[in-house]
Amino acid sequence: MVKIKACKKCNSIVHGEEVCPICKTHNHLSKSFVGMVIIREPKDSKIAKRLNINRPGKYAIKVR
Ligand SMILES: [Zn+2]
């Protein structure tokens, strides 16, 4: 099974990788996160705005 983690810095969901593909950080990945949202149009999404997301992708709502 692929380990799913979320980046504490940008909320991006990471599948089995050790480096966040969005912000390229190594040590901000967390296994404990809440919720998952797919952002297609960051400009038109209230959730994207609230989470400070400006790229389409899969994101966690809350990362602990
Ligand atoms: Zn990140």
N, CA, C, O and the ligand as a Tripos MOL2 file, in Angstrom:
@<TRIPOS>MOLECULE
protein
  257   255    65     0     0
PROTEIN
NO_CHARGES

@<TRIPOS>ATOM
      1 N           0.8250   -1.2190    0.0000 N.3       1 MET1
      2 CA          0.0000    0.0000    0.0000 C.3       1 MET1
      3 C           0.8510    1.2570    0.0000 C.2       1 MET1
      4 O           1.8850    1.3410    0.6630 O.2       1 MET1
      5 N           0.3870    2.2170   -0.7570 N.am      2 VAL2
      6 CA          1.1260    3.4810   -0.8280 C.3       2 VAL2
      7 C           0.8070    4.3090    0.4130 C.2       2 VAL2
      8 O          -0.3500    4.4480    0.8100 O.2       2 VAL2
      9 N           1.8510    4.8470    1.0060 N.am      3 LYS3
     10 CA          1.6490    5.7050    2.1670 C.3       3 LYS3
     11 C           1.2640    7.1000    1.7120 C.2       3 LYS3
     12 O           1.9770    7.7410    0.9410 O.2       3 LYS3
     13 N           0.1350    7.5510    2.1990 N.am      4 ILE4
     14 CA         -0.3020    8.8930    1.8410 C.3       4 ILE4
     15 C           0.0410    9.8530    2.9660 C.2       4 ILE4
     16 O          -0.2760    9.6080    4.1300 O.2       4 ILE4
     17 N           0.6830   10.9320    2.6070 N.am      5 LYS5
     18 CA          1.0370   11.9480    3.5810 C.3       5 LYS5
     19 C           0.5910   13.2970    3.0670 C.2       5 LYS5
     20 O           0.2820   13.4670    1.8870 O.2       5 LYS5
     21 N           0.5640   14.2530    3.9790 N.am      6 ALA6
     22 CA          0.2140   15.6080    3.5730 C.3       6 ALA6
     23 C           1.3190   16.5610    4.0090 C.2       6 ALA6
     24 O           1.9480   16.3850    5.0520 O.2       6 ALA6
     25 N           1.5300   17.5600    3.1900 N.am      7 CYS7
     26 CA          2.5890   18.5270    3.4710 C.3       7 CYS7
     27 C           2.0680   19.5870    4.4470 C.2       7 CYS7
     28 O           1.0200   20.1920    4.2220 O.2       7 CYS7
     29 N           2.8140   19.7990    5.5270 N.am      8 LYS8
     30 CA          2.4010   20.7840    6.5310 C.3       8 LYS8
     31 C           2.5190   22.2000    6.0090 C.2       8 LYS8
     32 O           1.8530   23.1110    6.4990 O.2       8 LYS8
     33 N           3.3480   22.3750    5.0360 N.am      9 LYS9
     34 CA          3.6070   23.7180    4.5420 C.3       9 LYS9
     35 C           2.5600   24.1640    3.5290 C.2       9 LYS9
     36 O           2.0460   25.2790    3.6180 O.2       9 LYS9
     37 N           2.2420   23.3000    2.5680 N.am     10 CYS10
     38 CA          1.3290   23.7260    1.5050 C.3      10 CYS10
     39 C           0.0620   22.8790    1.4320 C.2      10 CYS10
     40 O          -0.7710   23.0990    0.5520 O.2      10 CYS10
     41 N          -0.1030   21.8990    2.3560 N.am     11 ASN11
     42 CA         -1.2940   21.0460    2.4220 C.3      11 ASN11
     43 C          -1.4110   20.0410    1.2820 C.2      11 ASN11
     44 O          -2.4090   19.3270    1.1970 O.2      11 ASN11
     45 N          -0.4300   19.9720    0.4220 N.am     12 SER12
     46 CA         -0.5000   19.0500   -0.7040 C.3      12 SER12
     47 C          -0.4740   17.5940   -0.2410 C.2      12 SER12
     48 O           0.2460   17.2550    0.6990 O.2      12 SER12
     49 N          -1.2610   16.7260   -0.9000 N.am     13 ILE13
     50 CA         -1.2430   15.2990   -0.6080 C.3      13 ILE13
     51 C          -0.1140   14.6560   -1.4120 C.2      13 ILE13
     52 O           0.0120   14.8660   -2.6180 O.2      13 ILE13
     53 N           0.7000   13.8690   -0.7140 N.am     14 VAL14
     54 CA          1.8600   13.2510   -1.3380 C.3      14 VAL14
     55 C           1.7100   11.7320   -1.2600 C.2      14 VAL14
     56 O           1.4660   11.1920   -0.1810 O.2      14 VAL14
     57 N           1.8500   11.0430   -2.3810 N.am     15 HIS15
     58 CA          1.6850    9.5930   -2.4220 C.3      15 HIS15
     59 C           3.0370    8.8990   -2.4430 C.2      15 HIS15
     60 O           3.6860    8.8220   -3.4870 O.2      15 HIS15
     61 N           3.4530    8.4060   -1.3140 N.am     16 GLY16
     62 CA          4.6450    7.5770   -1.2410 C.3      16 GLY16
     63 C           5.9660    8.2790   -1.5220 C.2      16 GLY16
     64 O           7.0140    7.6340   -1.5420 O.2      16 GLY16
     65 N           5.9320    9.5750   -1.7380 N.am     17 GLU17
     66 CA          7.1850   10.2800   -1.9850 C.3      17 GLU17
     67 C           7.7080   10.8870   -0.6880 C.2      17 GLU17
     68 O           6.9560   11.0860    0.2650 O.2      17 GLU17
     69 N           8.9830   11.1730   -0.6670 N.am     18 GLU18
     70 CA          9.5690   11.7480    0.5360 C.3      18 GLU18
     71 C           9.7420   13.2510    0.4100 C.2      18 GLU18
     72 O          10.0700   13.9380    1.3770 O.2      18 GLU18
     73 N           9.5180   13.7480   -0.7890 N.am     19 VAL19
     74 CA          9.6570   15.1800   -1.0230 C.3      19 VAL19
     75 C           8.3250   15.7090   -1.5540 C.2      19 VAL19
     76 O           7.7060   15.0950   -2.4240 O.2      19 VAL19
     77 N           7.8990   16.8330   -1.0320 N.am     20 CYS20
     78 CA          6.6540   17.4170   -1.5080 C.3      20 CYS20
     79 C           6.8380   17.9310   -2.9360 C.2      20 CYS20
     80 O           7.7480   18.7190   -3.1930 O.2      20 CYS20
     81 N           5.9730   17.4900   -3.8800 N.am     21 PRO21
     82 CA          6.1370   17.9080   -5.2760 C.3      21 PRO21
     83 C           5.8040   19.3790   -5.5120 C.2      21 PRO21
     84 O           6.1930   19.9490   -6.5310 O.2      21 PRO21
     85 N           5.0930   19.9860   -4.5840 N.am     22 ILE22
     86 CA          4.6970   21.3780   -4.7750 C.3      22 ILE22
     87 C           5.7460   22.3400   -4.2220 C.2      22 ILE22
     88 O           6.2380   23.2110   -4.9390 O.2      22 ILE22
     89 N           6.0830   22.1780   -2.9520 N.am     23 CYS23
     90 CA          7.0080   23.1540   -2.3610 C.3      23 CYS23
     91 C           8.4060   22.5740   -2.1350 C.2      23 CYS23
     92 O           9.2930   23.2590   -1.6270 O.2      23 CYS23
     93 N           8.5970   21.2940   -2.5200 N.am     24 LYS24
     94 CA          9.9300   20.6520   -2.5080 C.3      24 LYS24
     95 C          10.5840   20.5410   -1.1290 C.2      24 LYS24
     96 O          11.8100   20.5050   -1.0240 O.2      24 LYS24
     97 N           9.7770   20.4860   -0.0860 N.am     25 THR25
     98 CA         10.3850   20.3090    1.2310 C.3      25 THR25
     99 C          10.3620   18.8340    1.6250 C.2      25 THR25
    100 O           9.4760   18.0930    1.2000 O.2      25 THR25
    101 N          11.3180   18.4110    2.4230 N.am     26 HIS26
    102 CA         11.4400   17.0170    2.8240 C.3      26 HIS26
    103 C          10.7460   16.7430    4.1470 C.2      26 HIS26
    104 O          10.0300   15.7520    4.2910 O.2      26 HIS26
    105 N          10.9610   17.6190    5.0980 N.am     27 ASN27
    106 CA         10.6080   17.2670    6.4700 C.3      27 ASN27
    107 C           9.3190   17.9150    6.9620 C.2      27 ASN27
    108 O           9.1380   18.1190    8.1620 O.2      27 ASN27
    109 N           8.4400   18.2320    6.0420 N.am     28 HIS28
    110 CA          7.1690   18.8000    6.4670 C.3      28 HIS28
    111 C           6.0150   17.8640    6.1310 C.2      28 HIS28
    112 O           4.8580   18.2830    6.1340 O.2      28 HIS28
    113 N           6.3190   16.5990    5.8410 N.am     29 LEU29
    114 CA          5.2680   15.6530    5.4910 C.3      29 LEU29
    115 C           4.7330   14.9640    6.7430 C.2      29 LEU29
    116 O           5.4970   14.4860    7.5810 O.2      29 LEU29
    117 N           3.4130   14.9220    6.8530 N.am     30 SER30
    118 CA          2.7820   14.3550    8.0390 C.3      30 SER30
    119 C           1.7830   13.2830    7.6610 C.2      30 SER30
    120 O           1.0490   13.4090    6.6810 O.2      30 SER30
    121 N           1.7670   12.2150    8.4660 N.am     31 LYS31
    122 CA          0.8050   11.1470    8.2090 C.3      31 LYS31
    123 C          -0.5630   11.4840    8.7690 C.2      31 LYS31
    124 O          -1.5670   10.8840    8.3870 O.2      31 LYS31
    125 N          -0.5960   12.4470    9.6770 N.am     32 SER32
    126 CA         -1.8990   12.7410   10.2670 C.3      32 SER32
    127 C          -2.4730   14.0340    9.7100 C.2      32 SER32
    128 O          -2.0330   15.1410   10.0200 O.2      32 SER32
    129 N          -3.4790   13.8290    8.8700 N.am     33 PHE33
    130 CA         -4.1670   14.9730    8.2850 C.3      33 PHE33
    131 C          -5.6500   14.6630    8.2080 C.2      33 PHE33
    132 O          -6.0570   13.5040    8.2890 O.2      33 PHE33
    133 N          -6.4460   15.6910    8.0520 N.am     34 VAL34
    134 CA         -7.8970   15.5360    8.0490 C.3      34 VAL34
    135 C          -8.4580   16.0440    6.7260 C.2      34 VAL34
    136 O          -8.1320   17.1460    6.2840 O.2      34 VAL34
    137 N          -9.2940   15.2410    6.1070 N.am     35 GLY35
    138 CA         -9.9930   15.6790    4.9020 C.3      35 GLY35
    139 C          -9.1140   15.7130    3.6730 C.2      35 GLY35
    140 O          -7.8910   15.8110    3.7640 O.2      35 GLY35
    141 N          -9.7560   15.6310    2.5240 N.am     36 MET36
    142 CA         -9.0040   15.6820    1.2790 C.3      36 MET36
    143 C          -9.8660   16.4150    0.2600 C.2      36 MET36
    144 O         -11.0670   16.1620    0.1580 O.2      36 MET36
    145 N          -9.2670   17.3030   -0.4770 N.am     37 VAL37
    146 CA        -10.0370   18.0840   -1.4350 C.3      37 VAL37
    147 C          -9.2400   18.1750   -2.7410 C.2      37 VAL37
    148 O          -8.0170   18.3150   -2.7380 O.2      37 VAL37
    149 N          -9.9650   18.0930   -3.8450 N.am     38 ILE38
    150 CA         -9.2960   18.2370   -5.1400 C.3      38 ILE38
    151 C          -9.6030   19.6200   -5.6900 C.2      38 ILE38
    152 O         -10.7630   19.9870   -5.8770 O.2      38 ILE38
    153 N          -8.5670   20.3650   -5.9390 N.am     39 ILE39
    154 CA         -8.7080   21.7290   -6.4440 C.3      39 ILE39
    155 C          -8.4050   21.7230   -7.9370 C.2      39 ILE39
    156 O          -7.3080   21.3560   -8.3580 O.2      39 ILE39
    157 N          -9.3750   22.1260   -8.7200 N.am     40 ARG40
    158 CA         -9.1600   22.1740  -10.1730 C.3      40 ARG40
    159 C          -8.8960   23.6030  -10.6470 C.2      40 ARG40
    160 O          -8.0190   23.8480  -11.4750 O.2      40 ARG40
    161 N          -9.6690   24.5310  -10.1060 N.am     41 GLU41
    162 CA         -9.5050   25.9390  -10.4880 C.3      41 GLU41
    163 C          -9.2440   26.7640   -9.2270 C.2      41 GLU41
    164 O         -10.1850   27.2720   -8.6170 O.2      41 GLU41
    165 N          -8.0080   26.8980   -8.8390 N.am     42 PRO42
    166 CA         -7.6960   27.6000   -7.5850 C.3      42 PRO42
    167 C          -8.2770   29.0070   -7.5270 C.2      42 PRO42
    168 O          -8.6310   29.4800   -6.4470 O.2      42 PRO42
    169 N          -8.3810   29.6790   -8.6560 N.am     43 LYS43
    170 CA         -8.8900   31.0440   -8.6740 C.3      43 LYS43
    171 C         -10.3600   31.1100   -8.3000 C.2      43 LYS43
    172 O         -10.8160   32.0930   -7.7160 O.2      43 LYS43
    173 N         -11.1040   30.0560   -8.6380 N.am     44 ASP44
    174 CA        -12.5470   30.0620   -8.4050 C.3      44 ASP44
    175 C         -12.9530   29.3170   -7.1430 C.2      44 ASP44
    176 O         -14.1440   29.1730   -6.8680 O.2      44 ASP44
    177 N         -11.9840   28.8440   -6.3740 N.am     45 SER45
    178 CA        -12.3060   28.0170   -5.2220 C.3      45 SER45
    179 C         -12.1100   28.7610   -3.9080 C.2      45 SER45
    180 O         -11.0410   29.3040   -3.6280 O.2      45 SER45
    181 N         -13.1830   28.7690   -3.1070 N.am     46 LYS46
    182 CA        -13.0740   29.4050   -1.7970 C.3      46 LYS46
    183 C         -12.1470   28.6180   -0.8840 C.2      46 LYS46
    184 O         -11.4020   29.1930   -0.0900 O.2      46 LYS46
    185 N         -12.2030   27.2970   -1.0060 N.am     47 ILE47
    186 CA        -11.3390   26.4540   -0.1680 C.3      47 ILE47
    187 C          -9.8800   26.7170   -0.5150 C.2      47 ILE47
    188 O          -9.0320   26.8200    0.3720 O.2      47 ILE47
    189 N          -9.5960   26.8240   -1.7980 N.am     48 ALA48
    190 CA         -8.2250   27.0920   -2.2270 C.3      48 ALA48
    191 C          -7.7320   28.4120   -1.6530 C.2      48 ALA48
    192 O          -6.5870   28.5270   -1.2170 O.2      48 ALA48
    193 N          -8.6040   29.3930   -1.6610 N.am     49 LYS49
    194 CA         -8.2180   30.6900   -1.1180 C.3      49 LYS49
    195 C          -7.9320   30.6000    0.3670 C.2      49 LYS49
    196 O          -6.9560   31.1600    0.8670 O.2      49 LYS49
    197 N          -8.8130   29.8760    1.0690 N.am     50 ARG50
    198 CA         -8.6420   29.7660    2.5090 C.3      50 ARG50
    199 C          -7.3700   28.9990    2.8700 C.2      50 ARG50
    200 O          -6.7200   29.2970    3.8730 O.2      50 ARG50
    201 N          -7.0210   28.0100    2.0430 N.am     51 LEU51
    202 CA         -5.8310   27.2140    2.3280 C.3      51 LEU51
    203 C          -4.5840   27.7840    1.6540 C.2      51 LEU51
    204 O          -3.4940   27.2240    1.7700 O.2      51 LEU51
    205 N          -4.7540   28.8830    0.9610 N.am     52 ASN52
    206 CA         -3.6270   29.5260    0.2860 C.3      52 ASN52
    207 C          -3.0480   28.6770   -0.8350 C.2      52 ASN52
    208 O          -1.8310   28.5850   -0.9930 O.2      52 ASN52
    209 N          -3.9340   28.0560   -1.6120 N.am     53 ILE53
    210 CA         -3.4970   27.1770   -2.6860 C.3      53 ILE53
    211 C          -3.6030   27.9170   -4.0170 C.2      53 ILE53
    212 O          -4.6330   28.5220   -4.3110 O.2      53 ILE53
    213 N          -2.5530   27.8710   -4.8130 N.am     54 ASN54
    214 CA         -2.6470   28.5170   -6.1140 C.3      54 ASN54
    215 C          -2.2780   27.5960   -7.2660 C.2      54 ASN54
    216 O          -2.0510   28.0390   -8.3920 O.2      54 ASN54
    217 N          -2.2240   26.2940   -6.9560 N.am     55 ARG55
    218 CA         -1.9840   25.3200   -8.0220 C.3      55 ARG55
    219 C          -3.0260   24.2150   -7.9330 C.2      55 ARG55
    220 O          -3.3820   23.8120   -6.8250 O.2      55 ARG55
    221 N          -3.5310   23.7090   -9.0590 N.am     56 PRO56
    222 CA         -4.4890   22.6090   -9.0160 C.3      56 PRO56
    223 C          -3.8290   21.3600   -8.4280 C.2      56 PRO56
    224 O          -2.6300   21.1370   -8.6010 O.2      56 PRO56
    225 N          -4.6250   20.5550   -7.7340 N.am     57 GLY57
    226 CA         -4.0730   19.3280   -7.1720 C.3      57 GLY57
    227 C          -4.9170   18.8110   -6.0410 C.2      57 GLY57
    228 O          -6.0350   19.2730   -5.8140 O.2      57 GLY57
    229 N          -4.3680   17.8410   -5.3280 N.am     58 LYS58
    230 CA         -5.0720   17.2160   -4.2180 C.3      58 LYS58
    231 C          -4.4840   17.7370   -2.9160 C.2      58 LYS58
    232 O          -3.2690   17.7230   -2.7180 O.2      58 LYS58
    233 N          -5.3620   18.1980   -2.0320 N.am     59 TYR59
    234 CA         -4.8720   18.8230   -0.8060 C.3      59 TYR59
    235 C          -5.6120   18.3210    0.4270 C.2      59 TYR59
    236 O          -6.7710   17.9140    0.3500 O.2      59 TYR59
    237 N          -4.9360   18.3560    1.5450 N.am     60 ALA60
    238 CA         -5.5620   18.0420    2.8240 C.3      60 ALA60
    239 C          -6.2090   19.3090    3.3660 C.2      60 ALA60
    240 O          -5.7120   20.4160    3.1590 O.2      60 ALA60
    241 N          -7.3370   19.1260    4.0710 N.am     61 ILE61
    242 CA         -8.0000   20.2810    4.6710 C.3      61 ILE61
    243 C          -7.1790   20.7850    5.8640 C.2      61 ILE61
    244 O          -6.9670   21.9850    6.0410 O.2      61 ILE61
    245 N          -6.7340   19.8340    6.6620 N.am     62 LYS62
    246 CA         -6.0000   20.2070    7.8620 C.3      62 LYS62
    247 C          -4.8620   19.2210    8.0970 C.2      62 LYS62
    248 O          -5.0790   18.0090    8.0990 O.2      62 LYS62
    249 N          -3.6680   19.7280    8.2930 N.am     63 VAL63
    250 CA         -2.5140   18.8730    8.5490 C.3      63 VAL63
    251 C          -2.0360   19.1190    9.9660 C.2      63 VAL63
    252 O          -1.8420   20.2600   10.3860 O.2      63 VAL63
    253 N          -1.8500   18.0270   10.6980 N.am     64 ARG64
    254 CA         -1.3930   18.1890   12.0810 C.3      64 ARG64
    255 C           0.1120   18.0720   12.1770 C.2      64 ARG64
    256 O           0.6720   18.1830   13.2670 O.2      64 ARG64
    257 ZN          4.4740   21.1610    0.3030 Zn       65 ZN65
@<TRIPOS>BOND
     1     1     2 1
     2     2     3 1
     3     3     4 2
     4     3     5 am
     5     5     6 1
     6     6     7 1
     7     7     8 2
     8     7     9 am
     9     9    10 1
    10    10    11 1
    11    11    12 2
    12    11    13 am
    13    13    14 1
    14    14    15 1
    15    15    16 2
    16    15    17 am
    17    17    18 1
    18    18    19 1
    19    19    20 2
    20    19    21 am
    21    21    22 1
    22    22    23 1
    23    23    24 2
    24    23    25 am
    25    25    26 1
    26    26    27 1
    27    27    28 2
    28    27    29 am
    29    29    30 1
    30    30    31 1
    31    31    32 2
    32    31    33 am
    33    33    34 1
    34    34    35 1
    35    35    36 2
    36    35    37 am
    37    37    38 1
    38    38    39 1
    39    39    40 2
    40    39    41 am
    41    41    42 1
    42    42    43 1
    43    43    44 2
    44    43    45 am
    45    45    46 1
    46    46    47 1
    47    47    48 2
    48    47    49 am
    49    49    50 1
    50    50    51 1
    51    51    52 2
    52    51    53 am
    53    53    54 1
    54    54    55 1
    55    55    56 2
    56    55    57 am
    57    57    58 1
    58    58    59 1
    59    59    60 2
    60    59    61 am
    61    61    62 1
    62    62    63 1
    63    63    64 2
    64    63    65 am
    65    65    66 1
    66    66    67 1
    67    67    68 2
    68    67    69 am
    69    69    70 1
    70    70    71 1
    71    71    72 2
    72    71    73 am
    73    73    74 1
    74    74    75 1
    75    75    76 2
    76    75    77 am
    77    77    78 1
    78    78    79 1
    79    79    80 2
    80    79    81 am
    81    81    82 1
    82    82    83 1
    83    83    84 2
    84    83    85 am
    85    85    86 1
    86    86    87 1
    87    87    88 2
    88    87    89 am
    89    89    90 1
    90    90    91 1
    91    91    92 2
    92    91    93 am
    93    93    94 1
    94    94    95 1
    95    95    96 2
    96    95    97 am
    97    97    98 1
    98    98    99 1
    99    99   100 2
   100    99   101 am
   101   101   102 1
   102   102   103 1
   103   103   104 2
   104   103   105 am
   105   105   106 1
   106   106   107 1
   107   107   108 2
   108   107   109 am
   109   109   110 1
   110   110   111 1
   111   111   112 2
   112   111   113 am
   113   113   114 1
   114   114   115 1
   115   115   116 2
   116   115   117 am
   117   117   118 1
   118   118   119 1
   119   119   120 2
   120   119   121 am
   121   121   122 1
   122   122   123 1
   123   123   124 2
   124   123   125 am
   125   125   126 1
   126   126   127 1
   127   127   128 2
   128   127   129 am
   129   129   130 1
   130   130   131 1
   131   131   132 2
   132   131   133 am
   133   133   134 1
   134   134   135 1
   135   135   136 2
   136   135   137 am
   137   137   138 1
   138   138   139 1
   139   139   140 2
   140   139   141 am
   141   141   142 1
   142   142   143 1
   143   143   144 2
   144   143   145 am
   145   145   146 1
   146   146   147 1
   147   147   148 2
   148   147   149 am
   149   149   150 1
   150   150   151 1
   151   151   152 2
   152   151   153 am
   153   153   154 1
   154   154   155 1
   155   155   156 2
   156   155   157 am
   157   157   158 1
   158   158   159 1
   159   159   160 2
   160   159   161 am
   161   161   162 1
   162   162   163 1
   163   163   164 2
   164   163   165 am
   165   165   166 1
   166   166   167 1
   167   167   168 2
   168   167   169 am
   169   169   170 1
   170   170   171 1
   171   171   172 2
   172   171   173 am
   173   173   174 1
   174   174   175 1
   175   175   176 2
   176   175   177 am
   177   177   178 1
   178   178   179 1
   179   179   180 2
   180   179   181 am
   181   181   182 1
   182   182   183 1
   183   183   184 2
   184   183   185 am
   185   185   186 1
   186   186   187 1
   187   187   188 2
   188   187   189 am
   189   189   190 1
   190   190   191 1
   191   191   192 2
   192   191   193 am
   193   193   194 1
   194   194   195 1
   195   195   196 2
   196   195   197 am
   197   197   198 1
   198   198   199 1
   199   199   200 2
   200   199   201 am
   201   201   202 1
   202   202   203 1
   203   203   204 2
   204   203   205 am
   205   205   206 1
   206   206   207 1
   207   207   208 2
   208   207   209 am
   209   209   210 1
   210   210   211 1
   211   211   212 2
   212   211   213 am
   213   213   214 1
   214   214   215 1
   215   215   216 2
   216   215   217 am
   217   217   218 1
   218   218   219 1
   219   219   220 2
   220   219   221 am
   221   221   222 1
   222   222   223 1
   223   223   224 2
   224   223   225 am
   225   225   226 1
   226   226   227 1
   227   227   228 2
   228   227   229 am
   229   229   230 1
   230   230   231 1
   231   231   232 2
   232   231   233 am
   233   233   234 1
   234   234   235 1
   235   235   236 2
   236   235   237 am
   237   237   238 1
   238   238   239 1
   239   239   240 2
   240   239   241 am
   241   241   242 1
   242   242   243 1
   243   243   244 2
   244   243   245 am
   245   245   246 1
   246   246   247 1
   247   247   248 2
   248   247   249 am
   249   249   250 1
   250   250   251 1
   251   251   252 2
   252   251   253 am
   253   253   254 1
   254   254   255 1
   255   255   256 2
@<TRIPOS>SUBSTRUCTURE
     1 MET1         2 RESIDUE 1 A MET
     2 VAL2         6 RESIDUE 1 A VAL
     3 LYS3        10 RESIDUE 1 A LYS
     4 ILE4        14 RESIDUE 1 A ILE
     5 LYS5        18 RESIDUE 1 A LYS
     6 ALA6        22 RESIDUE 1 A ALA
     7 CYS7        26 RESIDUE 1 A CYS
     8 LYS8        30 RESIDUE 1 A LYS
     9 LYS9        34 RESIDUE 1 A LYS
    10 CYS10       38 RESIDUE 1 A CYS
    11 ASN11       42 RESIDUE 1 A ASN
    12 SER12       46 RESIDUE 1 A SER
    13 ILE13       50 RESIDUE 1 A ILE
    14 VAL14       54 RESIDUE 1 A VAL
    15 HIS15       58 RESIDUE 1 A HIS
    16 GLY16       62 RESIDUE 1 A GLY
    17 GLU17       66 RESIDUE 1 A GLU
    18 GLU18       70 RESIDUE 1 A GLU
    19 VAL19       74 RESIDUE 1 A VAL
    20 CYS20       78 RESIDUE 1 A CYS
    21 PRO21       82 RESIDUE 1 A PRO
    22 ILE22       86 RESIDUE 1 A ILE
    23 CYS23       90 RESIDUE 1 A CYS
    24 LYS24       94 RESIDUE 1 A LYS
    25 THR25       98 RESIDUE 1 A THR
    26 HIS26      102 RESIDUE 1 A HIS
    27 ASN27      106 RESIDUE 1 A ASN
    28 HIS28      110 RESIDUE 1 A HIS
    29 LEU29      114 RESIDUE 1 A LEU
    30 SER30      118 RESIDUE 1 A SER
    31 LYS31      122 RESIDUE 1 A LYS
    32 SER32      126 RESIDUE 1 A SER
    33 PHE33      130 RESIDUE 1 A PHE
    34 VAL34      134 RESIDUE 1 A VAL
    35 GLY35      138 RESIDUE 1 A GLY
    36 MET36      142 RESIDUE 1 A MET
    37 VAL37      146 RESIDUE 1 A VAL
    38 ILE38      150 RESIDUE 1 A ILE
    39 ILE39      154 RESIDUE 1 A ILE
    40 ARG40      158 RESIDUE 1 A ARG
    41 GLU41      162 RESIDUE 1 A GLU
    42 PRO42      166 RESIDUE 1 A PRO
    43 LYS43      170 RESIDUE 1 A LYS
    44 ASP44      174 RESIDUE 1 A ASP
    45 SER45      178 RESIDUE 1 A SER
    46 LYS46      182 RESIDUE 1 A LYS
    47 ILE47      186 RESIDUE 1 A ILE
    48 ALA48      190 RESIDUE 1 A ALA
    49 LYS49      194 RESIDUE 1 A LYS
    50 ARG50      198 RESIDUE 1 A ARG
    51 LEU51      202 RESIDUE 1 A LEU
    52 ASN52      206 RESIDUE 1 A ASN
    53 ILE53      210 RESIDUE 1 A ILE
    54 ASN54      214 RESIDUE 1 A ASN
    55 ARG55      218 RESIDUE 1 A ARG
    56 PRO56      222 RESIDUE 1 A PRO
    57 GLY57      226 RESIDUE 1 A GLY
    58 LYS58      230 RESIDUE 1 A LYS
    59 TYR59      234 RESIDUE 1 A TYR
    60 ALA60      238 RESIDUE 1 A ALA
    61 ILE61      242 RESIDUE 1 A ILE
    62 LYS62      246 RESIDUE 1 A LYS
    63 VAL63      250 RESIDUE 1 A VAL
    64 ARG64      254 RESIDUE 1 A ARG
    65 ZN65       257 GROUP 0 **** ****
